[in-house]
Amino acid sequence: MSEVCVRVAVRVRPLLPREVLHHHRVCVRVVPGSAQLMLGSDRLFSFDHAFGPAASQDDVYESCVQHLVKAAVDGYNATVFCYGQTGSGKTYTLGGRNPEGGLIDRIARDLFVLVEDKTKSDDAEKVTVHVSYMELYKDELRDLLELPTIHKELFIREDERGNTGDERPWINIFLVSFYIIKWIG
């Protein structure tokens, strides 16, 4: 895996139908052929990846996430963190719409294909995969994979090194986190 631990991508969503109806205008755009975002007519911001409104879910997945899935199978922890205000497209990017699907669909598909291939080649009998899907909203942390009838209060804490999470070290404030816990052969 490369030396860069954190990569930042930006995705600009198209105007929503109601925004077009109210004559809203696009105020940000991706500079063609670059990983830069232009705000207004003169402010540039650089990222590792920049996707315009026409970018597909596959474009985002293949550029930003697919290598993380492969790294998780090789023993690295991987996290996809989506950040933005309400209505900015986080849920669409992660969950998508049927039949296109989102990043979570692609992560699950590739993760289990790679795990199956690895168990066949390494003669492993059992693999444990941990996946969390967390939402942090108004200082409330929720595990979106828990059943709605189960109320488990999660806390965000900071240790002496500035790390956050609850009592379990794998719980963090990121939305989708996945890793292989153990290979048993």
C-alpha positions in Angstrom: 0.0 0.0 0.0 1.3 3.5 -0.7 2.7 5.8 1.9 -0.4 8.2 1.8 -2.6 7.3 4.7 -5.5 9.7 4.0 -6.7 10.7 0.6 -9.4 13.3 0.0 -11.9 13.3 -2.8 -14.7 15.7 -3.6 -17.8 15.0 -5.6 -20.0 17.8 -6.9 -23.6 16.7 -7.3 -25.9 18.2 -10.0 -28.5 20.7 -9.1 -31.7 19.0 -7.8 -34.9 19.5 -9.8 -36.3 21.9 -7.1 -33.0 23.9 -7.3 -33.4 24.3 -11.1 -37.0 25.2 -10.6 -36.0 28.0 -8.2 -33.3 29.2 -10.7 -30.4 28.3 -8.4 -27.0 28.4 -10.1 -24.0 26.2 -9.9 -21.3 27.9 -7.8 -18.7 25.1 -7.8 -17.2 23.2 -10.6 -14.4 20.7 -11.2 -11.5 22.1 -13.3 -11.4 19.8 -16.3 -8.3 17.4 -16.3 -7.4 18.2 -12.7 -8.3 17.3 -9.2 -9.2 20.9 -8.4 -12.5 22.5 -7.5 -13.3 26.1 -8.4 -15.5 28.1 -6.1 -17.0 31.1 -7.8 -14.7 32.4 -10.5 -11.4 32.6 -8.7 -10.9 30.3 -5.7 -9.2 27.0 -6.3 -9.1 24.0 -3.9 -6.9 20.9 -4.6 -7.8 17.4 -3.7 -6.5 13.9 -4.5 -9.6 13.3 -6.6 -12.3 15.6 -7.9 -15.6 14.3 -9.5 -18.1 16.5 -11.4 -21.8 15.9 -11.6 -21.5 13.5 -14.5 -19.2 11.1 -12.6 -20.6 7.6 -12.1 -20.6 5.5 -9.0 -18.1 3.3 -10.7 -15.8 6.2 -11.4 -15.7 7.1 -7.7 -15.4 3.5 -6.6 -12.6 2.6 -9.0 -10.6 5.7 -8.2 -11.0 6.0 -4.5 -12.2 2.8 -2.8 -11.4 -0.3 -4.8 -7.8 -0.4 -3.7 -8.9 -0.1 -0.1 -10.9 -3.3 -0.4 -7.8 -5.1 -1.8 -5.7 -3.7 1.0 -8.3 -4.9 3.6 -7.9 -8.5 2.3 -4.2 -8.1 2.7 -4.5 -7.1 6.3 -4.9 -3.4 6.4 -7.8 -1.5 8.0 -9.8 0.6 5.6 -12.3 3.4 6.1 -14.4 5.4 3.7 -15.5 8.7 5.3 -18.2 10.8 3.7 -18.7 14.3 5.0 -21.0 17.1 4.0 -24.1 19.0 4.9 -27.6 17.5 4.6 -28.5 17.1 1.0 -25.0 17.1 -0.4 -25.0 13.5 -1.7 -23.4 11.4 1.0 -26.2 8.8 1.2 -26.4 8.7 -2.6 -22.7 8.1 -2.9 -22.7 5.4 -0.2 -26.0 3.7 -0.9 -26.9 4.7 -4.5 -30.2 4.0 -6.1 -31.3 0.7 -7.5 -30.1 -0.8 -9.8 -27.0 1.4 -9.9 -26.1 0.9 -6.2 -23.5 2.8 -4.3 -20.1 2.3 -2.8 -21.4 -0.1 -0.1 -22.7 -2.5 -2.8 -19.4 -2.5 -4.6 -17.4 -2.9 -1.4 -19.5 -5.9 -0.3 -19.3 -7.5 -3.7 -15.5 -7.1 -4.1 -14.7 -7.8 -0.5 -16.4 -11.2 -0.5 -15.1 -12.2 -3.9 -11.5 -11.4 -2.8 -12.0 -13.2 0.5 -13.3 -16.3 -1.3 -10.3 -16.2 -3.7 -7.9 -15.8 -0.8 -9.4 -18.6 1.3 -9.1 -21.0 -1.7 -5.5 -20.0 -2.4 -4.4 -20.0 1.3 -6.4 -23.0 2.5 -8.0 -20.9 5.2 -11.0 -22.5 6.8 -12.6 -19.5 8.4 -12.4 -15.7 7.9 -14.0 -13.1 10.1 -14.8 -9.8 8.5 -15.9 -6.7 10.5 -17.9 -4.0 8.9 -19.4 -0.9 10.6 -21.6 1.7 9.1 -21.8 4.7 11.4 -23.6 8.0 11.3 -22.5 11.0 13.2 -25.2 13.6 13.3 -25.6 16.5 15.8 -23.0 14.8 18.1 -25.0 11.6 18.1 -23.2 8.5 16.9 -25.4 5.7 15.6 -24.5 2.3 14.2 -26.7 2.0 11.1 -26.3 -1.8 11.0 -27.9 -2.3 14.4 -31.6 -3.3 14.5 -33.8 -0.3 15.3 -35.2 -2.1 18.3 -31.7 -2.4 19.9 -30.6 0.8 21.5 -26.9 0.8 22.1 -25.5 4.1 23.2 -22.2 4.9 21.5 -19.8 7.6 22.8 -17.1 9.5 21.1 -14.1 9.8 23.3 -10.6 11.1 22.8 -7.5 9.5 24.3 -4.2 11.2 25.2 -3.1 10.9 21.5 -6.2 12.5 20.1 -7.7 9.2 18.9 -11.5 8.9 19.0 -13.8 6.0 19.4 -15.8 4.1 22.1 -14.6 1.3 24.3 -14.2 -1.0 21.3 -11.2 0.1 19.3 -12.8 -0.7 15.9 -15.7 1.7 16.4 -14.9 5.1 14.9 -16.7 8.2 13.7 -16.4 7.2 10.0 -19.3 6.0 8.0 -18.0 2.7 6.5 -15.1 0.8 8.0 -14.1 -2.7 7.1 -11.2 -5.1 7.8 -10.4 -8.7 8.2 -10.2 -9.7 11.8 -8.4 -13.0 11.3 -7.6 -15.8 8.8 -7.8 -19.2 10.4 -6.1 -21.9 8.4 
